[in-house]
Amino acid sequence: MNSLSQRNSGLVQRRSEAIRSAAVDKDRESGGEEEEARRGEEEEDDKGDSKETRLTLMEEVLLLGLKDREGYTSFWNDCISSGLRGCMLVELALRGRLQLEACGVRRRSLLSRKVICKSDAPTGDVLLDEALKHVKETQPPETVQSWIELLSGETWNPLKLHYQLRNVRERLAKNLVEKGVLTTEKQNFLLFDMTTHPLTNGSIKQVKFLFVVQSG
């Protein structure tokens, strides 16, 4: 009787050990598959980055506003200046640095809501970090409309002129030159020379414009 019980207990013990080892092997296999899947995703991301240059929202808007061959924006339309400042606020919000105050009981328009600094972590973009610093250090918070005007330098208050971000278009154009989207040339306009930034490849702009339209 004792030998039979010992035999049964040994059989149960061996079965439990076999089950445990099978579970361990399964966990290892699943972990290996997850690791391979993760590596595959990273490789796909790297391939995607190499195939298509990633642009910020400001760079895309400037690219759409540039004349392809001439390499400059229209002299008669300066709305792009305010548009680029608005794009900075949107880009910072998309990156989790800014947010709008709560609407509350009374609904207000988007432009009349105040901009709140959510995180002051650097973005790695000089223009964005400069704008983020202004928003962070300003108390009480300003509205979206006020920030577009302040960052554009369109204010009658001389004490707030330091908020203006200067040479935004030229700085964005240089970023696009570094990314290989634009080139740099000198053009003569009768009395003066001007630096222009024509497109290196017109198809890049067409692809970006098509993507923006489809996303909208």
LOVO-611099 format. One record per residue: x, y, z of N, C-alpha, C, O in turn. Coordinates in steps of 0.2 Angstrom, whole numbers, padded with zeros to 4 digits, always signed. Layout:
BEGIN
XYZXYZXYZXYZ...
//
This chain:
BEGIN
+0004-0006+0000+0000+0000+0000+0004+0006+0000+0003+0011-0004+0010+0006+0004+0014+0012+0004+0018+0013-0002+0018+0018-0004+0020+0007-0005+0023+0008-0012+0019+0011-0017+0021+0014-0021+0012+0009-0017+0007+0011-0022+0006+0019-0021+0006+0023-0026+0006+0021-0015+0005+0028-0014+0011+0032-0016+0010+0038-0018+0017+0029-0014+0023+0033-0016+0024+0033-0024+0026+0038-0027+0021+0028-0027+0022+0028-0034+0017+0033-0037+0019+0037-0042+0011+0034-0034+0006+0039-0037+0008+0046-0035+0008+0050-0040+0011+0047-0029+0014+0054-0028+0020+0056-0033+0020+0061-0035+0024+0051-0034+0029+0052-0039+0027+0054-0046+0029+0058-0049+0021+0050-0048+0018+0052-0054+0015+0059-0055+0016+0062-0060+0012+0060-0049+0009+0067-0049+0014+0072-0049+0013+0078-0052+0020+0071-0045+0025+0076-0045+0028+0077-0052+0030+0083-0054+0029+0071-0056+0032+0072-0062+0028+0076-0067+0030+0080-0071+0021+0074-0066+0016+0078-0071+0016+0085-0069+0016+0089-0074+0016+0087-0063+0016+0094-0061+0023+0098-0064+0023+0103-0066+0028+0094-0063+0035+0097-0066+0035+0098-0073+0037+0103-0076+0032+0093-0077+0031+0093-0084+0027+0099-0086+0028+0103-0091+0021+0100-0082+0016+0106-0084+0020+0112-0083+0019+0117-0087+0024+0113-0077+0027+0119-0076+0033+0121-0081+0033+0126-0084+0036+0116-0083+0042+0117-0089+0038+0119-0095+0041+0123-0099+0033+0116-0097+0029+0117-0103+0027+0125-0103+0027+0128-0108+0024+0127-0097+0022+0134-0096+0028+0139-0097+0027+0144-0100+0034+0137-0094+0040+0141-0095+0042+0142-0102+0043+0147-0104+0042+0136-0105+0044+0136-0113+0039+0140-0117+0041+0144-0121+0032+0140-0115+0027+0144-0119+0028+0151-0118+0028+0155-0122+0030+0153-0111+0031+0160-0110+0037+0163-0113+0037+0168-0116+0042+0158-0114+0048+0160-0117+0047+0161-0125+0049+0166-0128+0043+0157-0128+0041+0157-0135+0037+0164-0136+0039+0167-0141+0032+0165-0132+0028+0171-0133+0032+0177-0132+0031+0182-0136+0037+0177-0127+0041+0183-0126+0046+0184-0132+0047+0190-0134+0048+0179-0135+0053+0179-0141+0049+0182-0147+0051+0186-0151+0042+0180-0147+0038+0182-0153+0037+0190-0152+0037+0193-0157+0035+0192-0146+0034+0199-0145+0040+0203-0146+0040+0208-0149+0046+0200-0144+0052+0204-0146+0053+0205-0153+0055+0210-0155+0052+0199-0157+0053+0200-0164+0048+0204-0167+0050+0208-0172+0042+0204-0165+0037+0209-0167+0039+0216-0166+0038+0220-0170+0041+0217-0160+0043+0224-0158+0049+0227-0163+0049+0232-0165+0054+0222-0164+0060+0224-0168+0057+0225-0175+0060+0230-0179+0052+0221-0177+0050+0222-0184+0046+0229-0185+0047+0232-0190+0043+0231-0180+0039+0237-0180+0044+0243-0180+0043+0248-0184+0050+0242-0176+0055+0248-0176+0058+0248-0183+0060+0254-0185+0059+0242-0186+0062+0243-0193+0058+0246-0198+0060+0250-0202+0051+0244-0197+0046+0248-0202+0046+0255-0201+0046+0259-0206+0047+0257-0194+0047+0264-0193+0053+0268-0196+0052+0273-0199+0059+0264-0195+0065+0267-0198+0064+0268-0205+0067+0273-0208+0061+0263-0209+0061+0263-0216+0056+0268-0218+0057+0272-0223+0051+0269-0214+0046+0275-0215+0049+0282-0215+0048+0286-0219+0053+0283-0210+0057+0289-0209+0061+0290-0215+0062+0296-0217+0065+0285-0217+0069+0286-0222+0066+0287-0229+0069+0291-0233+0060+0285-0230+0056+0286-0236+0053+0293-0237+0053+0296-0242+0051+0295-0231+0047+0302-0231+0050+0306-0225+0051+0304-0220+0052+0312-0227+0054+0317-0222+0049+0320-0218+0043+0322-0221+0050+0319-0212+0045+0322-0207+0045+0329-0206+0051+0332-0205+0040+0333-0207+0039+0340-0207+0035+0342-0201+0030+0339-0199+0036+0348-0198+0032+0351-0193+0026+0354-0196+0026+0355-0203+0021+0356-0193+0015+0359-0196+0017+0366-0199+0014+0367-0204+0021+0369-0195+0024+0376-0198+0027+0375-0205+0026+0379-0209+0031+0370-0205+0035+0369-0211+0031+0367-0217+0032+0369-0223+0025+0363-0215+0021+0361-0221+0017+0367-0223+0016+0368-0229+0015+0371-0219+0011+0377-0221+0015+0382-0225+0013+0385-0230+0022+0383-0223+0026+0387-0227+0028+0384-0233+0028+0388-0238+0028+0378-0234+0029+0374-0240+0024+0375-0245+0025+0376-0251+0018+0375-0242+0012+0376-0246+0011+0383-0249+0008+0385-0254+0014+0388-0245+0013+0395-0247+0019+0397-0251+0019+0403-0254+0024+0393-0252+0030+0395-0256+0028+0395-0264+0025+0390-0266+0031+0399-0268+0031+0398-0275+0036+0393-0277+0042+0394-0275+0035+0388-0280+0039+0382-0282+0046+0384-0284+0051+0383-0282+0046+0388-0290+0052+0390-0293+0055+0396-0291+0061+0396-0290+0051+0401-0289+0054+0407-0286+0057+0406-0279+0062+0409-0278+0054+0402-0275+0056+0401-0268+0055+0406-0263+0058+0407-0258+0049+0410-0264+0047+0415-0259+0040+0415-0259+0036+0413-0263+0037+0418-0253+0030+0419-0253+0027+0425-0256+0032+0429-0258+0021+0426-0257+0018+0432-0260+0020+0438-0256+0019+0438-0250+0022+0444-0259+0023+0450-0256+0017+0453-0254+0017+0457-0249+0011+0451-0257+0005+0455-0256+0000+0452-0250-0005+0454-0248+0002+0446-0248-0002+0442-0243+0002+0440-0237+0007+0436-0238+0001+0444-0232+0005+0442-0226+0001+0438-0220+0003+0438-0215-0004+0435-0223-0008+0431-0218-0004+0425-0215-0006+0422-0210+0001+0423-0219+0004+0417-0218+0008+0418-0211+0010+0413-0208+0010+0425-0210+0013+0426-0203+0009+0424-0197+0012+0421-0193+0003+0426-0197-0001+0424-0192-0003+0417-0192-0003+0413-0187-0003+0414-0198-0005+0407-0199+0001+0403-0196+0000+0397-0193+0007+0405-0197+0013+0401-0194+0013+0401-0186+0015+0396-0183+0011+0407-0184+0011+0407-0176+0005+0403-0173+0006+0400-0168+0000+0403-0177-0006+0398-0175-0004+0391-0175-0006+0387-0171+0000+0389-0180+0003+0382-0181+0007+0380-0176+0007+0375-0174+0011+0385-0173+0016+0384-0167+0011+0381-0161+0013+0377-0158+0006+0385-0160+0002+0383-0154-0001+0376-0155-0002+0372-0150-0003+0375-0161-0006+0368-0163-0001+0363-0162-0003+0358-0159+0005+0364-0165+0010+0359-0164+0012+0358-0157+0013+0352-0155+0012+0363-0153+0014+0362-0146+0009+0358-0142+0010+0354-0138+0002+0359-0144-0003+0356-0141-0003+0348-0143-0004+0344-0139-0001+0347-0150-0001+0340-0152+0005+0336-0149+0004+0330-0148+0010+0340-0147+0015+0337-0143+0015+0336-0136+0019+0334-0132+0009+0338-0133+0007+0338-0126+0010+0343-0122+0011+0342-0116+0012+0349-0125+0015+0354-0121+0010+0360-0119+0011+0363-0114+0005+0361-0123+0000+0366-0121-0007+0363-0121-0008+0358-0124-0012+0366-0118-0019+0364-0118-0023+0370-0117-0020+0376-0115-0029+0370-0119-0034+0376-0118-0037+0375-0112-0039+0369-0109-0039+0381-0109-0043+0380-0103-0050+0377-0104-0052+0377-0109-0053+0375-0099-0059+0371-0099-0065+0376-0102-0064+0382-0100-0069+0374-0105-0075+0379-0108-0079+0381-0102-0081+0387-0103-0081+0377-0097-0085+0380-0092-0092+0379-0094-0094+0376-0099-0097+0383-0091-0104+0383-0092-0105+0387-0098-0109+0385-0103-0102+0392-0099-0103+0397-0105-0098+0395-0110-0092+0395-0110-0101+0393-0116-0097+0391-0122-0093+0397-0125-0097+0402-0126-0087+0397-0126-0083+0402-0129-0080+0400-0136-0079+0394-0137-0078+0404-0140-0075+0402-0146-0068+0400-0145-0065+0401-0139-0065+0397-0149-0058+0394-0149-0053+0399-0147-0048+0399-0143-0054+0405-0151-0049+0410-0151-0049+0414-0144-0044+0417-0142-0055+0414-0141-0055+0417-0134-0054+0413-0128-0054+0416-0122-0052+0407-0129-0050+0403-0123-0042+0403-0122-0038+0405-0126-0041+0403-0116-0034+0404-0113-0029+0398-0114-0032+0392-0114-0023+0399-0116-0018+0394-0117-0014+0392-0111-0012+0397-0108-0014+0386-0109-0011+0384-0102-0005+0380-0104-0005+0375-0109+0000+0381-0101+0006+0377-0101+0005+0370-0098+0005+0370-0092+0005+0365-0101+0004+0358-0099+0011+0355-0097+0011+0351-0092+0016+0356-0101+0023+0353-0099+0028+0358-0102+0027+0360-0108+0033+0359-0099+0039+0363-0101+0045+0359-0104+0050+0362-0105+0044+0353-0105+0049+0349-0108+0051+0351-0115+0047+0352-0119+0058+0352-0116+0060+0354-0123+0057+0349-0128+0057+0343-0128+0056+0352-0134+0053+0349-0140+0059+0347-0145+0058+0342-0149+0065+0350-0144+0070+0349-0149+0070+0354-0155+0074+0354-0159+0064+0358-0155+0064+0363-0161+0065+0370-0158+0061+0371-0153+0069+0374-0160+0071+0380-0157+0065+0385-0157+0064+0388-0152+0061+0385-0163+0055+0390-0163+0050+0388-0158+0047+0392-0154+0048+0381-0158+0043+0379-0153+0045+0380-0146+0041+0382-0142+0052+0378-0144+0054+0379-0137+0054+0387-0135+0052+0388-0130+0055+0391-0140+0055+0398-0139+0048+0401-0137+0047+0404-0133+0043+0398-0141+0036+0400-0140+0034+0397-0134+0030+0400-0130+0036+0391-0132+0034+0387-0126+0036+0391-0120+0033+0391-0115+0042+0394-0120+0045+0397-0115+0041+0404-0113+0040+0405-0107+0039+0407-0119+0034+0413-0118+0028+0411-0114+0026+0415-0110+0025+0406-0116+0018+0404-0114+0019+0402-0106+0015+0404-0102+0024+0399-0105+0026+0396-0098+0027+0402-0093+0024+0402-0087+0030+0407-0095+0032+0413-0091+0027+0418-0090+0028+0423-0087+0022+0418-0094+0017+0423-0094+0011+0421-0090+0007+0416-0090+0010+0426-0085+0004+0425-0080+0001+0432-0079+0004+0437-0078-0006+0432-0079-0010+0427-0081-0010+0424-0088-0007+0428-0092-0013+0419-0089-0013+0416-0096-0016+0420-0101-0021+0424-0100-0014+0420-0108-0017+0424-0113-0021+0419-0117-0020+0413-0117-0025+0422-0121-0030+0419-0126-0026+0417-0132-0020+0419-0133-0029+0412-0136-0026+0410-0142-0025+0416-0147-0020+0417-0150-0030+0420-0147-0030+0426-0152-0024+0431-0149-0020+0433-0154-0023+0432-0143-0018+0436-0140-0011+0433-0142-0007+0437-0144-0010+0427-0141-0004+0424-0142-0002+0424-0150+0004+0425-0151-0007+0423-0154-0005+0424-0161-0003+0431-0163+0002+0432-0167-0006+0436-0160-0004+0443-0161+0003+0445-0158+0007+0448-0161+0004+0442-0152+0010+0443-0148+0016+0440-0152+0021+0443-0152+0015+0434-0154+0021+0430-0157+0022+0433-0164+0028+0433-0166+0017+0437-0167+0018+0440-0173+0021+0447-0173+0023+0450-0178+0021+0450-0167+0023+0457-0165+0017+0462-0167+0019+0468-0167+0011+0459-0168+0006+0464-0169+0002+0466-0163-0003+0464-0161+0006+0470-0159+0003+0473-0153+0005+0480-0152+0010+0482-0154+0000+0484-0149+0002+0491-0148+0005+0492-0141+0007+0498-0139+0006+0487-0137+0009+0488-0131+0017+0487-0131+0019+0481-0133+0021+0492-0130+0028+0491-0131+0031+0487-0126+0037+0484-0127+0028+0485-0120+0031+0481-0115+0030+0474-0117+0033+0469-0114+0026+0472-0123+0025+0465-0125+0028+0464-0132+0027+0458-0135+0032+0468-0134+0036+0467-0140+0041+0462-0140+0043+0459-0145+0043+0460-0134+0048+0455-0133+0046+0448-0135+0049+0443-0135+0039+0447-0135+0036+0441-0137+0037+0439-0144+0036+0433-0146+0038+0444-0148+0038+0443-0156+0044+0438-0157+0049+0439-0155+0042+0433-0161+0047+0428-0164+0049+0431-0171+0045+0432-0176+0055+0432-0172+0058+0436-0178+0061+0431-0183+0063+0425-0181+0060+0433-0189+0063+0429-0195+0060+0422-0195+0064+0417-0196+0054+0421-0193+0051+0414-0193+0051+0411-0200+0053+0405-0200+0049+0414-0205+0049+0411-0212+0056+0409-0214+0057+0403-0217+0061+0413-0213+0068+0411-0215+0071+0406-0211+0074+0401-0213+0069+0405-0204+0072+0400-0200+0068+0393-0202+0072+0388-0202+0062+0393-0204+0059+0387-0206+0061+0385-0213+0062+0379-0214+0063+0390-0217+0065+0388-0224+0072+0385-0223+0074+0380-0227+0076+0387-0218+0083+0384-0217+0082+0377-0215+0086+0373-0216+0077+0376-0210+0076+0369-0208+0074+0365-0214+0076+0359-0214+0070+0367-0219+0068+0363-0224+0074+0362-0229+0074+0357-0233+0079+0367-0229+0085+0366-0233+0089+0360-0230+0091+0356-0234+0089+0360-0224+0093+0355-0220+0090+0348-0221+0093+0343-0221+0083+0348-0222+0080+0342-0223+0080+0340-0231+0077+0334-0232+0083+0344-0235+0083+0342-0242+0077+0344-0246+0076+0342-0252+0072+0348-0243+0066+0349-0247+0067+0355-0251+0064+0356-0256+0071+0360-0248+0072+0367-0252+0079+0367-0253+0084+0364-0250+0081+0372-0258+0088+0374-0259+0088+0382-0258+0083+0385-0256+0094+0384-0258+0096+0391-0256+0099+0395-0263+0104+0392-0265+0096+0400-0265+0098+0404-0270+0098+0411-0269+0094+0413-0264+0102+0415-0273+0101+0422-0273+0098+0425-0279+0100+0423-0285+0093+0429-0278+0090+0432-0284+0090+0440-0284+0090+0443-0278+0091+0443-0289+0092+0450-0290+0085+0454-0291+0082+0452-0296+0083+0458-0287+0077+0462-0288+0078+0469-0289+0077+0473-0284+0081+0471-0294+0083+0478-0296+0088+0481-0291+0093+0482-0293+0085+0483-0286+0089+0487-0281+0092+0483-0275+0096+0486-0272+0090+0477-0275+0093+0473-0269+0093+0465-0271+0089+0463-0276+0097+0462-0268+0097+0454-0268+0093+0451-0263+0094+0454-0257+0090+0446-0264+0086+0442-0259+0087+0435-0259+0088+0432-0265+0088+0432-0253+0089+0425-0253+0082+0421-0254+0077+0423-0251+0082+0417-0259+0076+0413-0260+0077+0405-0259+0083+0403-0258+0072+0402-0258+0072+0394-0257+0068+0390-0261+0062+0388-0259+0070+0389-0268+0065+0385-0272+0065+0378-0270+0069+0376-0266+0060+0375-0272+0059+0367-0271+0064+0363-0274+0066+0365-0280+0067+0358-0271+0072+0354-0274+0068+0349-0279+0070+0346-0284+0062+0347-0276+0058+0342-0280+0050+0344-0279+0048+0344-0274+0047+0346-0285+0040+0348-0284+0035+0343-0282+0030+0344-0279+0037+0336-0283+0033+0331-0281+0032+0331-0273+0027+0328-0271+0037+0333-0270+0036+0333-0262+0031+0337-0260+0027+0335-0256+0030+0343-0263+0025+0348-0261+0018+0345-0263+0013+0345-0259+0017+0342-0269+0011+0339-0271+0009+0333-0266+0003+0332-0265+0014+0329-0264+0012+0323-0259+0010+0326-0253+0005+0324-0250+0013+0331-0250+0011+0334-0244+0004+0338-0244+0000+0337-0240+0003+0341-0250-0003+0344-0251-0009+0339-0251-0014+0340-0248-0008+0334-0255-0013+0329-0255-0014+0325-0249-0020+0324-0247-0009+0325-0245-0010+0322-0238-0014+0326-0233-0018+0324-0230-0012+0333-0234-0016+0337-0230-0023+0337-0232-0028+0337-0227-0025+0337-0238-0032+0337-0240-0035+0331-0238-0041+0331-0236-0032+0325-0239-0035+0319-0237-0036+0319-0230-0041+0316-0228-0032+0321-0226-0032+0321-0219-0038+0325-0216-0042+0324-0211-0039+0331-0220-0045+0336-0218-0051+0332-0219-0056+0336-0218
//
